[in-house]
Amino acid sequence: MSNQQWLTRSAQAVWHPCTQMKRHESLPLVPIASAEGAWLTDFDGKRYLDAVSSWWVNLLGHGHPRIKQAINQQLNRLEHVMLAGFTHQPVIELSERLGALTGLGHAFYGSDGASATEIALKMSFHYWKNSGQPEKNRFISLENSYHGETVGALAVTDVPLFSATYAPLLRPALRAPTPDARRAAPEESAADVARQALAGLQDLLQQHAHSIAALILEPLVQGAAGMAMYHPDYLSGARALCDRYQVHLIADEIAVGFGRTGTLFACEQGGITPDFICLSKGITGGFLPLSCVLTTDQVYQAFYGDDVTQGFLHSHSYTGNALACSAALAVLDTLEDEQIIAANRERAQRFSAILAPLAQHPQVRHFRHIGMIWAFDVDTPRADFSQSFFSAMLARGCLVRPIGSTVYFMPPYCMQEHEIALLAQASFEALQQLAQGGASGAAQPALA
Ligand SMILES: Cc1ncc(COP(=O)(O)O)c(C=O)c1O
């Protein structure tokens, strides 16, 4: 069957995420038939370079042989068993390894990122309740934060496009200033912005700590805010303030975990251990949905007792799915055996050199980079920029999804230099085309 036949059927039967479906009257869906490495192929044989790791999940490349093999082997033994009352080898091994890597020895599983956020928020509140402080039942999140779109996660998310409609359902978090380094005045550094943001956080904690269970943040990069990057001093400062005011620190590493910022976990760059770490997305290399919240002995012990309601009575049917855990183990094996994070540091230097001319484009502002993420803002009057740039890049065989007027690349770690060069060239051409008034699309902000 051709692209056209599949997309007609999809538009009729599938309600696609984060989409005004009517938009697909003018912007066709892209039906993907297969994928390998950094490339997606549609049913007509056209190829697209996946510069966003398929919504930031595909860590090592599509069809990665070692992950496929691990899933296949597990498939022949055990596909799934409920994790309440039962356990199995992949979930035990994964929990042990993640515990050793994060310094947080108790792993609780969910499926998608948002379910990890829900788990961390509920666990933090419940910890304080079990510890005789039920009044600690609110949260602080950062301005422009994104932690997922279930009702609890949306309350700590500061993206009005997604949350405003549901405001009557939400109990919004208090918002601390973002340490987004782009806010630096000409003579200021990213560390100065971090310091100012910490002062704002301290004010909030001074006033409200008695009613606050946790601060939740995305370490080093606020992804959905448009790859807002910030100085690691903010992490160490936030950790110190949380300790001082007796508030948990939840590190949402759903987007940045597993090497994305240049270290296995972004928190390492701030020299901190959070009270909770949320992991998902790249955890299975983009093969299967899995999320995990890891926490401390102290938190775990507060739930341990004879009273059943003192325990954490939260569950998802696919908690700790054996196939997903085996994929995650294969990801950890590959990262370790092939020393991928160290190799990425050199790879990223070469990629930065290839992308450097883009920073000189007259419309490009705040060209920035950390680990395996590159981003820049485009100074454009076009309200339809994100849509039009997406279309212009797709026509050139590249998948990117600008966030507002921010273009970013978050490639799978298998990306090669010639592919980054293709991306740079296509971006340059697309910017030129849009500046000349081409590739218009419906005005529509696109996320991630
Ligand atoms: C930092 C962060 N937290 C949570 C989520 C939600 O993850 P999911 O879409 O898997 O629910 C995302 C998704 O982009 C994210 O970037």
The ligand as an SDF file (V2000), in Angstrom:
LIG
                    3D

 16 16  0  0  0  0  0  0  0  0999 V2000
   11.0130   16.4220   31.0610 C   0  0  0  0  0  0  0  0  0  0  0  0
    9.8090   15.6160   30.6670 C   0  0  0  0  0  0  0  0  0  0  0  0
    9.0540   15.0660   31.6300 N   0  0  0  0  0  0  0  0  0  0  0  0
    7.9800   14.3110   31.3430 C   0  0  0  0  0  0  0  0  0  0  0  0
    7.6090   14.0890   30.0410 C   0  0  0  0  0  0  0  0  0  0  0  0
    6.3960   13.2500   29.7520 C   0  0  0  0  0  0  0  0  0  0  0  0
    6.7650   12.0430   29.1830 O   0  0  0  0  0  0  0  0  0  0  0  0
    5.6750   11.1750   28.3680 P   0  0  0  0  0  0  0  0  0  0  0  0
    5.3920   11.9710   27.1230 O   0  0  0  0  0  0  0  0  0  0  0  0
    6.3640    9.8930   28.0950 O   0  0  0  0  0  0  0  0  0  0  0  0
    4.4830   11.0520   29.2400 O   0  0  0  0  0  0  0  0  0  0  0  0
    8.3700   14.6470   29.0120 C   0  0  0  0  0  0  0  0  0  0  0  0
    7.9830   14.4570   27.6040 C   0  0  0  0  0  0  0  0  0  0  0  0
    8.4350   15.1320   26.7180 O   0  0  0  0  0  0  0  0  0  0  0  0
    9.4970   15.4320   29.3310 C   0  0  0  0  0  0  0  0  0  0  0  0
   10.2440   16.0130   28.3830 O   0  0  0  0  0  0  0  0  0  0  0  0
  1  2  1  0
  2  3  1  0
  2 15  2  0
  3  4  2  0
  4  5  1  0
  5  6  1  0
  5 12  2  0
  6  7  1  0
  7  8  1  0
  8  9  2  0
  8 10  1  0
  8 11  1  0
 12 13  1  0
 12 15  1  0
 13 14  2  0
 15 16  1  0
M  END
$$$$
